[in-house]
C-alpha cells in the first residue's frame, strides 16, 4: 500500500497495519523513512478524529500530586487550610487566583492547566449507603 492521506476508518485501520509491519525498521533505512511517513499520516488522522481534551484543573492537580507522591496534607501551605484543601479536592470549592498562583509555582503545574471551569459537583453514586430491605408479612386478602 502506498502512503496517502487517511480519510476513512478503513484506510486508518490499513495504515495502522502498515505501521505495525514497519515497527522493526532500523534508523537510516528506507523502511524507517516509510515508518515515519505512515506514523505522521496516522497521527494527523487521530488528531482530527480522536482529539484528546485537556484535563480539568482538579484532574491536573491530582495527577501532579500522584506524580510527586503528595498527600492532601502537603497542599495546605499552597491552598490554605486543611478544610480548604478538602473542599477543593472534593470539588466543593473552586480554585482561587491565589491558589492557582501558589500551585503553579509550588508544584510546577502550568497555569493554563489550572485555569478553567470545572464541575464543583462530585460524581453521584448510585447508592451512597447500602440499601437494606425489610421483609414484611403480606396480609391475606379475603
N, C-alpha and C positions, 0 to 999 in steps of 0.2 A: 504494500500500500504506500502510495506516495504521500508525503506530508501536505496537508491542506487545511484551510480553516475549518474548525469544527462548528457545525450549525445544527446538529441534532443529537439526540441521546444515542442513537445507533452509531453515529460517527464517533461520538465521545467514547463509547464502550470499545470500539475498534482501536481508537487512539490509546486507550489505557492498556490494551493488549500489546500494542506496539511498544509502549514504554516498558512494560514488564519484560518483553522479549529482549530489550536492549539494555537492561539493567547491569548486565555483566561486562559491558563495554569498558575498555580502558581509555583513560585520557590520552588525547593526541591521535586517536584513530577516527576513521570516517564513521564508524558505528557510534562513537561517543558524540560526534557532531550531530548525527541524526537523533540521538537520545536527547540532546539539548534542545533541538528544534521541536521534537514531539512534546517534551516537557513544557516548553514555552506555550505551545498551542493548547495543551490541556489546562495549564494554569490560566490562560486568558479565558477559556470557556468557563472554568469554575468560578472565576471572579465575576463573570456576568450572570451566571445561572445559579450559583450557590454562594452568595455573599455571606460573610460572617460578620454579624453585628458586633459592635464593640460592647464590652461588659458594662453593666450599670455601675455607678460609683461604689456601691456597697460590695458588689462582687469583686471589683478590683481591689478593694481594701482587704477583703477576706482572703483573696488569692495571695496578696503580698504578705499577710500575716502567716499564712501557711508556708510560703517560701522561706520566711525568716524564722519560722518556729516560734512565733509570738503568741501570747495568750491575751485575752481581753485586758488583763491587769497591766500589760505593757503599754496599752494605749492611753492610760489615764493621764500621763504628762502631756500627751498630744491633743486629747479631746477635752479633758476637764476632770470630771468626777467619775467615780465608778458607775453611778446611775446613768450619767450621760453616755458612757461607753456602752452600757447595756441597752439603753434606748436606741442608740444608733445601730448597733449590731442586730437588734431585733426589729428593725425597721419602724420604730415608733417615733423617731426623731430624724430629721434630715440634717445633713452636714452643713454647718455654718461656714461663712467665709474664713473665719479664724481657724476652724478645724481643718478646712481644706488646705490652708497655708501650712499649718503645723504638720499635717500628714504628708503633704508633698515634700516638705523639707526633711522631716524626720525619718520617713520611710522610703524616700527617693521614688515616690509614685508620681508619674507625670500629672500635672494639674488638669490636663484635658480629661484624664481618666476619672478624676474626682468631681468634675463639674458636669452637671446634667441631672435631668429629672429621673426619679425612680420611685417606685411604689413604697409607701410607708405602711402598707397593709401586708402583714405576713401571710404566706400561703395558708389557706384554710385547710384543715384536716377534715377528713370525712367524719370522724368522731373524736372529740377532744379527750373524752374519758370513756372507759369501757362501758358499754351499754348492757345493763342486766335486765332480764325479763323475768317477771314474777309469774309463776304458774298459778292460775286461778281455776277454781272449780266452776264448771258450767252449770247453770241452773237448768233443770229439766223443764221443757216447755210442755204444758198439758193441752 
